């Protein structure tokens, strides 16, 4: 009886999930097996759309760019956020600092992308700062140079995620028993040894959550790329999300766009699943 009551409470949520998540996903898989312009009749092509996703240089390049963004979106927030969390644990005014760290999360990525476009322009604040310290030779339009545009987009995404990851890691650091830190210091451990032996293992779950969030954000990135570069210069910053949008709504190749979307879902699961397993 209790199980029946439990299912009655869960059923509405499952129904909503099935209608708004599972059904669109199933339709996307179905559309990926056809050549369709979204309006007229469709033609069965089987796996041809998937073969195109894995062989066309532009689409393969977009997937490669997404993997580069995964490294930047994940690496920078974790490499900076974890030491920052360890330092802030001992700092005064921790609550005020946490509020400041979360400010980027309150800024829509569209607005953040527009602001960073101004900062990284050829006459922006970043280049003026570099020129002021004598680095005129490295100034450039960071988002307009094909050699730096993708990394610049990655910096914007990492900036947006750094505060969230630091806050999550701060929660994990606070959860560690202070007696462990005290025992490590009594045993003669230095700051680095204490960090490696106590702090790092203690925040494994939080690291897994941060890696999952940042990886998903990188692979599904669209808004920040659309606002800052629209995939340019050339195809230097094209990502799967932008390609899906272009294929479906500009080129009217709904089947190919659906196949790329399915491949993106599989890629997200393939990258995130090992991280979640490690965090447990």
N, C-alpha and C positions, 0 to 999 in steps of 0.2 A: 504493500500500500504506500509506504513511504517513497519507494522508487517511482511509483506512478505519479505521486504528487510532485516529486522532483522533476520528472519529465514534463509535467504540465507547466512548471515555471520556466523550464529551459526552451520549450517548444517555440514560443514567440520569437525569442532571440535567434534560434536556429532557422526559423522561417525567413526572417529578415536577412540573415546571412546568406541563405540559399538564393534568395531573389536578387540581392544586390551585389553578391560576390561570386558565388558558384555559377549561377546562370550566365552572367556576362563572360566569365572565364570559359565556360563550355562553348558559348557562341563564338568566342574568339578562336578557339581551337577549330571549330567547324568552318569558320570563314577562311582560316589559313589553308584549307585544302582546296580552295576555289580561286579562280581568277574572276574578280568582281569589281566593278567601278562604284558600287554602293547604291546604284539606282536601277540599272538594267538587269537582264538575266545574267546568271553566273555560269561559269564553266568549270567542271571538275578538272583539277590538275594534279591531284595527289600530293606528292612530296616535292613538287617542283619549286614551290615558294620557299621551302626550307633549304633546298639546294641553292637557290639564288641568294638567300641570306648568308650562307656559308661560303659562297664563291665570289659574289660581286665585291670588288675592292672597296667601294664606298661604304657598304654595310659592314664588311669585316673591319674596316678602319674605324667605324663608329663604335663597334664593340671593343676594339683595342683602346680607343680613347676612354671609354667608360672604365676599363680596367686600370688605366693610368690614374683616373680620378679616384678610384677606390684606394689606391696607395696614398694619394695626397689627402683625401677626405678622412681617411682612417689614421694614417701615420702621424700627421701633424697634431690633431687633437689628442691622441693617446700619448705621443712622445712629450708634448708640452703639458697636457692636462694632468698626468699622473704625478710628475714632480711638483707641479703647482699645488695639487691637492695635498701632497705630503708636507709642503711648506706652509700652506694656509691652515693646516690642522693646528699648528702651534702659534699662528699669528692671532693678534687681537682684532676685534671688529669683524669676525668671520661672517656674521649674518649680512652686514652691509656689502662685503666683498661678493658674497654669493648672489645678492640681488644685482650687482653690477655685471657679474658674469653672465647672468641670464638675459641681459638686455638685448643681445643680438637675436634671441629667440622671439622677442616681441616685435622685431622689425621684419616685415614681409620680405621674402627673398627678391621679389621684383624691385622693391624700393632699395634694398641693399645692393642689388646688381647695378641699378642706375647710379647710385652714389659711388660705388667702386669704379664704374666706368669713367666718371669724372676724375677720380683720384689717380687712375692709371693711364689717363690720356697723355699725349705728348707734352701738354702744358699743365698737367695735373700736379697735385701736391707731392706725389711720390718722386717725380722727376725733379721738381724744384728742390726737394730735400737732398736728393742725390747730388745735384749740381752745387748745392750749398756746402757740401762736405768734400767737394773736389772730384766727384765721380761723374763728370759730364759725359765721359766716353761710354758709359753703360746706359744712359737714358734712352728711352725709346717709347713708342706707343705700345705698351705691353700687351694690350688686347688686340692690336692691329698687326703684330708681328707673328708670323706663323711659327716661329721657333719658341715663342714665349706665351702665346695666347692660351694654350691648354693649361700650362702651369699657373697662369694668372687666374683662370677660372677656378682651378683647384684651390688656390689661396683664398678666394672669396668663399667657397664652400667650407673650407677648413675654419675660416674666421667665424662663420655662422654656427658651426658645430662645436667649436672649442669650449665655449661657456657651458653648454649643456653637458659635455663629457666631463669637464672639470667638476661641475656640480654633482654629477652622478658618482664620480670617483671620491669626492669629498664625503658623500654619504657612506660609501664603503669604508673609507679610512676611519670615519667616526665610529663605525660598527665594530672595529677591531678592539679587542680587550686591551685597555691601557697596560695591564699587567704584563702583556707580552713585550711591549716596547721597553718597559722597565726592566724586565728580565734580560732582554738583549743587551741593554746598556750595562747592567751589572756584570754580564759575561764579557764585557770589554768590546762590544760591537761598536763600530763607528757609524756615522750617518748613512754611508753607502751600504754597509753590511746590514744595518737595521732595516733599511728600505728594501733590500733584496730578500732578506729572510723573513720579515714580518709583514711589511706593507704590501709588497707585490703579491704574495700568495693570498693575503686577506681580501684583496679586491678582485679576485678572479671573476666572480659573477658580474660585477660592475663593468669590468673590462669586456666581457662577452656582450653585455647589453650595448655598450658604446660601439664596439666593433660592428654589431648587427645594425644599429641605427645608421652609422656613418656609411657602411657598405651599401645598404639599401638606398640611402640618399644619393650616393655616387652613381649607382647603376641606373637609378630612376631619374636622374637629374634632367631637368627640362627648362624650368623657369629662369634660372640664373644664366644658362647658356643662351636662351632665346633673347633675354634682355640685353646681355653684354655683347655677344658676337653673332648670334643667329647661325652658329655653326662655322663661321669664317674665322680668319681669312681663308678663302678656298673652302676646304673641308677640314681645316686644322683642329676645329673644336666640335665637329659633328659627333653627336652621341645618339644612342638608340632611341631615347625618348623623342628627340627632335626629328629623327628619321621617320619614326612611326607617324608623327604629326604631319610631316611633309608628304609621305606616301599616301596617307589616308585622305587628307583634305586638300592637298595641292595637286598631286599627281593622280588621284582617284584610283589608287591601287590598293584597295581594301584588303585583299587576300594577302599580298606581300607584307603589308603593314601588320596584319594579324599574325603572320608567321614570325616576324621580327619581335612582336610583343611576346609571343609564346617562348621564343628563344631567350628573351630577356628574363622572363619569369623563371625558366629553368636555370639560367645563369645565377640569378639571385639566390635560389635555393641551394645551388651547388657551392656557392661561396659562403653562405650564412650557416648552413647545416654543420660543417666542421667547427665553426666558431662556437656555436651553441653547445656542441658536444664537448669541446674543450673546456668551456666555462663551467660545466657540471662536474 
